[in-house]
Structures are given as C-alpha cells and as structure tokens.
C-alpha cells in the first residue's frame, strides 16, 4: 500500500511541473506548450514501462543457483504487442504535432494589426504601415516592438542582407527571416508584459548584440503610443 501511495504522491507533485517549458505568452505558444507536455507524459509512460520491466526482470530472474532459467526462443503475442504499441505512439505524436503546427501556422484573413519586421546586420526595423510609423534599432540600443494585448497581429518578416531569425523565447516561437523570401505569421499575446527577443541565427560579427523586446499593452495604451510616435516622427521630419 505504501509504494502505491508514494507513487500517487509523486505523480500529483509532477502534475504541477512545467518540465522546463513555460506556458507560452501567446495563444500559439500555449498550443506548443501543450504539445510539449503531451510528448513529455508519453516519455514518462514509456520510461516507466521500460524501467519497470528491467527491475522486474532483475528481481524475478536473479541468480539463485548455477542452473539457467527456462529459455524461450520467441513469444509471438508479446513480440506483436511491443511492435504495435510503439507504432501507435508514433502515430499519435504525428497527429498531435500536425494538428498543433496547423493551428500555430494558421493566418487569418483580416488581422487586427499588421507589422512589417525587417532584420538586417545587426538590428531590427519595425514598421506599422497602417499608422505610418517605424521603430529602428541602432548599435547599443535595441528596438522595442509594441503590440496590443488580445489582438491578432500579423508579422510580415523579411531580411535585408543575410539569413536572420525572429525568436521570442516566451512565445515558444522562432521563424527565419530570409532575404528575398518574405515570411508571415500571426501572434495573439494573452497578457501584458515585456518579452525579450533576439536573432537566433548566426548572422555575422555582431550577431550577439542583435536583440529586441516585445512590449504588450492594452489597446488603449497602444493607441496612445501610436499617437505619440506619429507626433514625434512628424516633428523629426519637419526638423530634417
């Protein structure tokens, strides 16, 4: 009885773990986190069966004397079982992965906001075509991509020179920026906050300094920020 209680307590405690993966700060990230958890539990089940059989074999067939136990050349039903089960597991993982990737890669016909993101050696340019504003990073100053919470944001991603990668760890998402091959994806951030982003593709001498941040704010704050940027950039244009 005690071993059963100990095992149940262990499973309950593990049920609250994230196993090293955050939940994901976007709808798409949460789908990816769910897939990760699904695969991890499958791995735990397979490990439990494998190690359980090893321990059982060691205990059950430990050496007691010089006589060998009964030798069995084959066991048809058992061999079929341990062949079919892995196949079913792989099929299940394939279906779950395909379904998740389909949801993550889905783009809507009418996003709430479109942002053009351009990667270049060694910074980022964020353009908001509907507002006529842009944010450009400079050496020593990482740019900030400001987005509204709870809205579907279309990211049109491209690279100006070499291959880069748009990576936000807390989004559980990375997408390559390839010169001449525009890429696009949708994001829907669930909670306000500031998230670190970086280029995850070695792109040259100053690759390590090619970082940015994503700031998610309520829609009212986002609209206020847009107006401030418009005024500031209009003033710069007149000054020039």
Sine and cosine of phi, psi and omega as CSV:
sin_phi,cos_phi,sin_psi,cos_psi,sin_omega,cos_omega
0.00,0.00,-0.68,0.74,-0.01,-1.00
-0.87,0.49,-0.70,0.72,0.05,-1.00
-0.85,0.52,-0.61,0.79,0.01,-1.00
-0.91,0.41,-0.68,0.73,0.02,-1.00
-0.90,0.43,-0.65,0.76,0.02,-1.00
-0.90,0.44,-0.66,0.75,0.04,-1.00
-0.90,0.43,-0.66,0.75,0.02,-1.00
-0.90,0.43,-0.66,0.75,0.02,-1.00
-0.90,0.44,-0.63,0.78,0.02,-1.00
-0.90,0.44,-0.70,0.72,0.00,-1.00
-0.90,0.44,-0.64,0.77,0.02,-1.00
-0.90,0.43,-0.65,0.76,0.01,-1.00
-0.93,0.38,-0.61,0.79,0.03,-1.00
-0.94,0.35,-0.42,0.91,-0.01,-1.00
-0.89,0.46,-0.39,0.92,0.02,-1.00
-1.00,-0.04,0.03,1.00,-0.04,-1.00
-1.00,0.08,0.44,-0.90,0.10,-0.99
-0.98,-0.18,-0.09,1.00,0.03,-1.00
0.82,0.57,0.61,0.79,0.09,-1.00
1.00,0.05,-0.15,0.99,-0.01,-1.00
-0.95,-0.32,0.77,-0.64,0.06,-1.00
-0.94,0.35,0.22,-0.97,-0.04,-1.00
-0.93,0.38,-0.51,0.86,-0.07,-1.00
0.97,-0.25,0.78,-0.62,-0.08,-1.00
-1.00,0.00,0.03,1.00,0.05,-1.00
-0.79,-0.61,0.24,-0.97,0.09,-1.00
-0.86,0.51,-0.66,0.75,0.00,-1.00
-0.91,0.41,-0.64,0.77,0.02,-1.00
-0.90,0.43,-0.59,0.81,0.02,-1.00
-0.93,0.37,-0.57,0.82,0.09,-1.00
-0.89,0.45,-0.67,0.74,0.01,-1.00
-0.91,0.41,-0.66,0.75,0.03,-1.00
-0.88,0.47,-0.63,0.78,0.04,-1.00
-0.89,0.45,-0.64,0.77,0.05,-1.00
-0.90,0.43,-0.66,0.75,0.02,-1.00
-0.87,0.50,-0.71,0.70,0.00,-1.00
-0.89,0.45,-0.66,0.76,0.02,-1.00
-0.86,0.52,-0.73,0.68,0.00,-1.00
-0.92,0.39,-0.59,0.81,-0.02,-1.00
-0.92,0.40,-0.66,0.75,0.02,-1.00
-0.92,0.40,-0.58,0.82,0.10,-1.00
-0.88,0.47,-0.69,0.73,0.02,-1.00
-0.88,0.47,-0.63,0.78,0.03,-1.00
-0.90,0.44,-0.68,0.73,0.02,-1.00
-0.89,0.46,-0.69,0.72,0.02,-1.00
-0.90,0.43,-0.68,0.73,0.01,-1.00
-0.89,0.45,-0.64,0.77,0.01,-1.00
-0.89,0.46,-0.67,0.74,0.02,-1.00
-0.92,0.40,-0.74,0.68,-0.05,-1.00
-0.89,0.46,-0.78,0.62,-0.04,-1.00
-0.94,0.34,-0.52,0.85,0.07,-1.00
-0.89,0.45,-0.68,0.74,0.04,-1.00
-0.92,0.39,-0.60,0.80,0.04,-1.00
-0.89,0.45,-0.74,0.67,0.00,-1.00
-0.90,0.45,-0.69,0.72,0.01,-1.00
-0.87,0.49,-0.67,0.74,0.00,-1.00
-0.91,0.42,-0.65,0.76,0.01,-1.00
-0.89,0.46,-0.69,0.72,-0.03,-1.00
-0.96,0.27,-0.72,0.69,-0.09,-1.00
-0.94,0.35,-0.62,0.79,-0.10,-0.99
-0.92,-0.39,0.47,0.88,0.06,-1.00
-0.90,0.44,0.46,-0.89,-0.09,-1.00
-0.94,0.35,0.81,-0.59,0.01,-1.00
-0.92,-0.39,-0.47,0.88,0.03,-1.00
-0.42,-0.91,-0.23,-0.97,-0.04,-1.00
-0.99,0.16,-0.15,0.99,-0.05,-1.00
-1.00,0.09,0.71,-0.70,0.07,-1.00
-0.97,0.25,0.56,-0.83,0.08,-1.00
-0.93,0.36,0.14,-0.99,-0.01,-1.00
-0.87,0.50,0.76,-0.65,-0.04,-1.00
-0.99,-0.13,0.75,-0.67,0.00,-1.00
-0.88,-0.47,0.82,-0.58,-0.07,-1.00
-0.97,0.25,-0.61,0.79,0.01,-1.00
-0.36,-0.93,0.31,-0.95,0.05,-1.00
-0.57,-0.82,0.99,-0.11,-0.13,-0.99
-0.78,0.62,-0.83,0.55,-0.02,-1.00
-0.86,0.51,-0.64,0.77,0.01,-1.00
-0.92,0.40,-0.67,0.74,0.00,-1.00
-0.92,0.40,-0.60,0.80,0.06,-1.00
-0.91,0.42,-0.65,0.76,-0.03,-1.00
-0.89,0.46,-0.77,0.64,-0.06,-1.00
-0.98,0.21,-0.01,1.00,0.18,-0.98
-1.00,-0.06,-0.65,0.76,-0.06,-1.00
-0.95,0.32,-0.67,0.75,-0.06,-1.00
-0.86,0.52,-0.75,0.66,0.04,-1.00
-0.87,0.49,-0.59,0.81,0.03,-1.00
-0.89,0.45,-0.68,0.73,0.02,-1.00
-0.90,0.43,-0.61,0.79,0.03,-1.00
-0.90,0.45,-0.71,0.71,0.00,-1.00
-0.89,0.45,-0.65,0.76,0.03,-1.00
-0.89,0.46,-0.69,0.73,0.02,-1.00
-0.88,0.47,-0.68,0.73,0.02,-1.00
-0.90,0.43,-0.64,0.77,0.02,-1.00
-0.88,0.47,-0.72,0.69,-0.02,-1.00
-0.90,0.44,-0.71,0.71,0.00,-1.00
-0.89,0.45,-0.66,0.75,0.00,-1.00
-0.91,0.41,-0.70,0.71,0.01,-1.00
-0.88,0.47,-0.70,0.72,-0.01,-1.00
-0.89,0.45,-0.67,0.75,0.00,-1.00
-0.92,0.38,-0.72,0.70,0.00,-1.00
-0.89,0.46,-0.58,0.82,0.02,-1.00
-0.90,0.43,-0.64,0.76,0.02,-1.00
-0.94,0.35,-0.68,0.74,-0.04,-1.00
-0.92,0.39,-0.62,0.79,-0.05,-1.00
-1.00,0.08,-0.08,1.00,-0.03,-1.00
-0.93,0.38,0.71,-0.71,0.08,-1.00
-0.87,-0.49,0.68,-0.73,-0.03,-1.00
-0.99,0.12,0.31,-0.95,-0.02,-1.00
-0.96,0.29,-0.55,0.84,-0.08,-1.00
-0.74,-0.68,0.99,0.12,0.02,-1.00
-0.93,0.37,0.37,-0.93,0.02,-1.00
-0.96,0.28,-0.46,0.89,-0.04,-1.00
-0.48,-0.88,0.62,-0.79,0.06,-1.00
-0.87,-0.48,0.74,-0.67,0.05,-1.00
-0.78,-0.62,0.76,-0.65,0.09,-1.00
-1.00,-0.05,0.86,-0.51,-0.01,-1.00
-0.93,-0.37,0.86,-0.52,0.00,-1.00
-0.88,-0.48,0.81,-0.58,0.05,-1.00
-0.99,-0.16,0.67,-0.75,0.03,-1.00
-0.52,-0.85,0.32,-0.95,0.02,-1.00
-0.95,0.32,0.93,-0.38,-0.06,1.00
-0.74,-0.67,0.94,0.34,0.00,-1.00
-0.40,-0.92,-0.19,-0.98,-0.07,-1.00
-0.77,-0.64,0.50,-0.86,0.12,-0.99
-0.82,-0.57,0.82,-0.57,0.02,-1.00
-0.92,-0.39,0.89,-0.45,-0.02,-1.00
-0.91,-0.42,0.71,-0.70,0.03,-1.00
-0.94,-0.33,1.00,-0.04,-0.13,-0.99
-0.89,0.46,-0.53,0.85,-0.01,-1.00
-0.95,0.32,-0.39,0.92,-0.05,-1.00
-0.96,-0.29,-0.26,0.96,-0.01,-1.00
0.96,0.30,0.45,0.89,0.01,-1.00
-0.86,-0.52,0.31,-0.95,0.06,-1.00
-0.51,-0.86,0.44,-0.90,0.04,-1.00
-0.82,-0.57,0.82,-0.58,-0.05,-1.00
-0.84,-0.54,0.76,-0.65,0.05,-1.00
-0.98,0.22,0.47,-0.88,0.04,-1.00
-0.77,-0.63,0.30,-0.96,0.04,-1.00
-0.83,0.56,0.83,-0.56,-0.01,-1.00
1.00,0.04,-0.08,1.00,0.00,-1.00
-0.69,-0.73,0.97,-0.23,-0.01,-1.00
-0.97,0.26,0.70,-0.72,-0.01,-1.00
-0.97,0.23,0.30,-0.95,0.02,-1.00
-0.84,-0.54,0.80,-0.60,0.05,-1.00
-1.00,-0.07,0.93,-0.36,-0.04,-1.00
-1.00,-0.10,0.80,-0.61,-0.05,-1.00
-0.71,-0.71,0.47,-0.88,0.04,-1.00
-0.99,0.14,0.58,-0.82,0.04,-1.00
-0.97,0.24,0.62,-0.79,0.10,-0.99
0.97,0.25,0.16,0.99,0.01,-1.00
-0.91,-0.42,0.52,-0.85,0.04,-1.00
-0.99,0.16,0.89,-0.46,-0.06,-1.00
-0.94,-0.33,0.82,-0.58,0.07,-1.00
-1.00,-0.04,0.83,-0.55,0.07,-1.00
-0.97,-0.25,0.90,-0.43,0.14,-0.99
-0.99,-0.11,0.94,-0.35,-0.17,-0.99
-0.95,-0.32,0.72,-0.70,0.07,-1.00
-0.50,-0.86,0.18,-0.98,0.03,-1.00
-0.81,-0.58,0.55,-0.83,-0.06,-1.00
-1.00,0.00,-0.45,0.89,-0.14,-0.99
-0.71,-0.70,-0.92,0.40,-0.02,-1.00
-0.85,-0.53,0.01,-1.00,-0.01,-1.00
-0.96,0.29,0.78,-0.62,0.11,-0.99
-0.85,-0.53,-0.07,-1.00,0.05,-1.00
-0.51,-0.86,0.74,-0.67,0.04,-1.00
-1.00,0.01,0.92,-0.38,-0.11,-0.99
-0.70,-0.72,0.85,-0.53,0.11,-0.99
-0.85,-0.53,0.97,-0.24,-0.10,-0.99
-0.80,0.60,-0.65,0.76,-0.06,-1.00
-0.96,0.27,-0.20,0.98,0.12,-0.99
-1.00,0.03,-0.17,0.99,-0.09,-1.00
0.81,0.58,0.69,0.72,-0.14,-0.99
-0.55,-0.84,0.68,-0.73,0.09,-1.00
-0.62,-0.78,0.66,-0.75,0.04,-1.00
-0.62,-0.79,0.72,-0.70,-0.04,-1.00
-0.96,0.27,0.58,-0.82,0.13,-0.99
-0.94,-0.33,0.92,-0.39,-0.13,-0.99
-0.88,-0.47,0.78,-0.62,0.00,-1.00
-0.85,0.53,0.74,-0.67,0.04,-1.00
0.98,0.18,-0.05,1.00,-0.01,-1.00
-0.75,-0.66,0.99,0.13,-0.02,-1.00
-0.85,0.53,0.60,-0.80,0.01,-1.00
-0.85,-0.53,0.46,-0.89,0.03,-1.00
-0.56,-0.83,0.50,-0.87,0.03,-1.00
-0.35,-0.94,0.30,-0.95,0.01,-1.00
-0.95,-0.32,0.57,-0.82,0.09,-1.00
-0.75,-0.66,0.59,-0.81,0.14,-0.99
-0.71,-0.70,0.98,-0.21,-0.05,-1.00
-0.98,0.20,0.72,-0.69,-0.14,-0.99
-1.00,0.00,-0.51,0.86,-0.06,-1.00
-0.70,-0.72,0.49,-0.87,0.04,-1.00
-0.92,0.40,0.51,-0.86,0.01,-1.00
0.35,-0.94,0.07,-1.00,0.03,-1.00
-0.88,-0.47,0.77,-0.64,-0.12,-0.99
-0.82,-0.57,0.70,-0.72,0.00,-1.00
-0.97,0.23,0.65,-0.76,0.08,-1.00
-0.73,-0.68,0.33,-0.94,-0.03,-1.00
-0.32,-0.95,0.24,-0.97,0.15,-0.99
-0.99,0.14,0.80,-0.59,-0.05,-1.00
-0.95,-0.31,0.37,0.93,0.04,-1.00
-0.78,-0.62,0.84,-0.55,-0.04,-1.00
-0.86,0.51,0.88,-0.47,-0.17,-0.99
-0.83,-0.56,0.18,0.98,0.04,-1.00
0.68,-0.73,-0.22,-0.98,-0.17,-0.99
-0.83,0.55,-0.72,0.70,-0.08,-1.00
-0.98,-0.21,0.47,0.88,0.01,-1.00
-0.80,0.59,-0.64,0.77,-0.08,-1.00
-0.90,0.44,-0.35,0.94,-0.04,-1.00
-0.99,-0.15,0.09,1.00,-0.07,-1.00
-1.00,0.00,0.97,0.24,-0.03,-1.00
-0.86,-0.50,0.19,-0.98,0.04,-1.00
-0.39,-0.92,0.03,-1.00,0.08,-1.00
-0.70,-0.71,0.44,-0.90,0.07,-1.00
-0.90,-0.44,0.85,-0.52,0.02,-1.00
-0.94,-0.34,0.89,-0.45,0.01,-1.00
-0.99,-0.17,0.82,-0.58,-0.07,-1.00
-0.73,-0.69,0.34,-0.94,0.11,-0.99
-0.85,0.53,0.39,-0.92,-0.09,-1.00
-0.86,0.52,-0.62,0.78,0.00,-1.00
-0.89,0.45,-0.66,0.75,0.04,-1.00
-0.93,0.38,-0.60,0.80,0.02,-1.00
-0.90,0.44,-0.71,0.71,0.01,-1.00
-0.89,0.46,-0.61,0.79,0.04,-1.00
-0.91,0.42,-0.66,0.75,0.02,-1.00
-0.89,0.45,-0.66,0.76,0.02,-1.00
-0.87,0.49,-0.70,0.71,0.01,-1.00
-0.89,0.45,-0.65,0.76,0.02,-1.00
-0.89,0.45,-0.68,0.73,0.01,-1.00
-0.91,0.42,-0.65,0.76,0.03,-1.00
-0.86,0.51,-0.73,0.68,-0.02,-1.00
-0.90,0.44,-0.70,0.71,-0.03,-1.00
-0.91,0.42,-0.69,0.73,-0.04,-1.00
-0.96,0.28,-0.50,0.86,0.08,-1.00
-0.92,0.39,-0.63,0.77,0.04,-1.00
-0.90,0.44,-0.63,0.77,0.04,-1.00
-0.91,0.42,-0.62,0.79,0.00,-1.00
-0.91,0.41,-0.63,0.77,0.02,-1.00
-0.93,0.37,-0.61,0.79,0.01,-1.00
-0.91,0.42,-0.58,0.81,0.01,-1.00
-0.95,0.31,0.00,0.00,0.00,0.00
